[in-house]
Amino acid sequence: MPNNNYSLFETWYLELVKQMHQEQKDSNNTKFFTPSEIIYRMGKKLDDDNHPKKEESIYYWCYKNNIAVFCPAITDGALGDVMYFDSYRDAGFICDINADLRKINDISMKAKKSGQIIIGGGIVKHHINNANLMRNGADYSVLINTAQEFDGSDAGARPDEAISWGKIAVGAKSCKIYAEATLVLPIIIGETFVRNFDKAKRT
C-alpha cells in the first residue's frame, strides 16, 4: 500500500471527523457517534462526494442498503490515528463503543435464528461469538481461519470450545474450515447464497 494512499484517506476522513465533532458540540454533548454510525457516515460521505470509486466500497453499499457494520476496534489503525491527532486540535470527540455493544447484543437476543460466518480470529471472532452467548448460542456457525488449536489462541479454538461457553448452541450445525479465507469464501458464497438467491427471493 503506497504511503500516499494513507495521506489521501486521512485528509478525506479528517473532514468527516470534524463534521461529526461539530454535530456533537451542537447537541451540547448529547449526541455521540458509535463505530457503526461512523462507518455509515463514511459510506454516506462517499455518496455525497460522488466519489468516482464509491461503488467499489463495501461501506458505500452498506450505507445504501442500511446494513450496520460493527467495528469494536475502530481506533486500531488509520481511523483511530486521525481521531487521535485531531484531538490535539480540538479535544472531546467521543466514539461510543458501548452503544454498539448493546445494539449487536440486542440484535442477537431478538433473533429467531442466528447464523454466523466468521472470517479470521481475535476480536472479530470473539465479538460475534460473545453476542451469540447472550441468546444461548448461534444456531449455525462456520469458522474460517488458519489458526490451530494447539497455539492456545481464540482464533485457533474449534466450535466445540464455543459450545462449552454457550456461544454456539448445543446441537447447532457448526464447522471450522482451516484455510485462507480469500481462497474458500468465494466458493462458499457461490455454493450457498448465490445458488439459492432466486429461491430466497420467492420465500
N, C-alpha and C positions, 0 to 999 in steps of 0.2 A: 504494500500500500504506500503510494508516494506521500511524503510528509505534507505536500501542498493540499492533499485531499482533506487532511485534518484541519488545516488553516481555513479552507473554504467552508467546511462544516461548522467550525467554531464561530465564524463570522455569521453564518446563517442562523445557528441555534441561539447565539447570544441575543439576537434581536427578539426572539421569542421569549427568552428568559426575562428580559427587561419588560416586555409587554405583560407577561403573567405577573411579575412582581408589582407592576403598577396597578393591575387589577386587584391584587391582594391588598395593597395600601388603600386603594379607593373604597374597598369594602370595610375599612377600619379593622383590618386583620381578622375578618370573619370568614373569608374565602381562602382556603388553602388548596393547592393542587396536588392530587395523588399522582403516582407514576403513570397509571393508566390514562389519566386526564392529560398529562404532559405528552404522552405518546399520541393520544387522539389529536391534540393541538398540533403536533408535528405533521401528522397526516393532513390536517386542515390547512396548515401553512403551505405545504406543497401544492395543494389545490388553489389556495388564494393567490400564491405567487405564480400560478400556472407554470410550474417548473417543467422544463422540457422532458425530464425523465421521471416525472411523478408516477407514471404507470408501472415503473419498474420497482416501486417501493411497496413493501408489504404494509407499511404503516398507512400509506395512502389508501390502499384497498380496505384496510380495517376501518379507517375513518369513513370511507364511502358507504360501508355496509354496517356501520355502528357495532363493530366487534371489539370488545375490550381486550387490550394486550396488557398483561400484568408483568411487572418487572421489579421484583423486590430489591434487586441490586442495581438500581438505575444509576446510583452515584459511582459505581465501579467502572471507570473508564472515561471516555471523552465527554459524555453528558455531565458527569459529576465534576470533571475538570473545569468546564465552563461555569457551572454554578459556583464552584469554589473560588475561582479567580474573580468572578463578578461580585462576590460577597465583599471584597475589599473596596470595590467602587461604591456599592450600595448594599449594606448588610440587611438581613432579615427575611429573605425569601425562604419560605417553608415548603418542603416537599413532604406531604402527609402519607407516609408509608402505612400507618396503622389503618387508615380508612380503606385502603386497597386490600389489606389483610381481611378486614371484616367483609368486604364485598366478595372476595373469592371464596371465603368460607361459607358465606350465606348462599352463594350460587350452588356450592356443593351440597349443603344441607337441604336445600329445596328441590334438588334434582330427583326425579323419579328413578332414573338410572344414571350411572356415571361411568364413563369410559375415558381412559387416558392413553395417549401415545406419548411417551416421554423420551425425548431425544437428548442424550447426554446425561450428565450427573450433577453432583454438587447441589447448589441452591435450586437449580431448575427442577431436578428430580424430587428433592425433599419438599419444596414449596407446594407442588401439586399433590404429592402424596399426603402431606400434612392436612391439606384442605379436605381430602377424602377421608381422613381419620375422623373428621367432625361428623361424618354420616355413617360411620362404621364400615368404611372401606369402599373402594371402587368396585363396580360390577365386572369391568373388563379392563385389562391392563397389558400394554405392550411396552417393554423397556428396550431401548436401543442404545448401546454404547459398547466400548471395547474394554471396559474395566473388569477385572477378575475379582472373585470373592475373596481370595487369599490376601489381597492388598489391604483389606480392612476398611476400605472407603465406603461411603454411602453409595457412590456410583457403582461399585462392584457388587453390592448386595443384590441377591436374587429375589424374585417375587415372594418366596416363602418367608423371607425376613420381613417384608412389608405386611404380609398376612399376620405374622406374630404380633405386630403393632396395631393391627386393625386398619391399616392404610389401604390394603386390598382386602375385600370381603372374603370370608371363608366360603369356598365353593365357587368363587369367581373364576372366569376364564382369563388366564394370565400366562405370559411367556416373556422370556428375555432373549433378545437376539444379540449375539456377540458379533458386532460388525460396525464398520464405519458408516455412519448414517447416510451420507450422500450416495453410497452405493446401493443401499437397500430401501430407503424411504420412497424413491420414485416407483419402485416395484410394488411396495405395499399399497401406496395410494392408487396406482394403476389397477391393481387386482381387487381393490375394495371400493373406495369412494367413486372412482371413475367408472368402474364396471357397473356399479349399482346406481349411478347418478339418475338415470331416467326412472328407475323403479322408485327411488326416494321421492322424486317429484310427484309421482302418482299417488303416494300414500299420504 
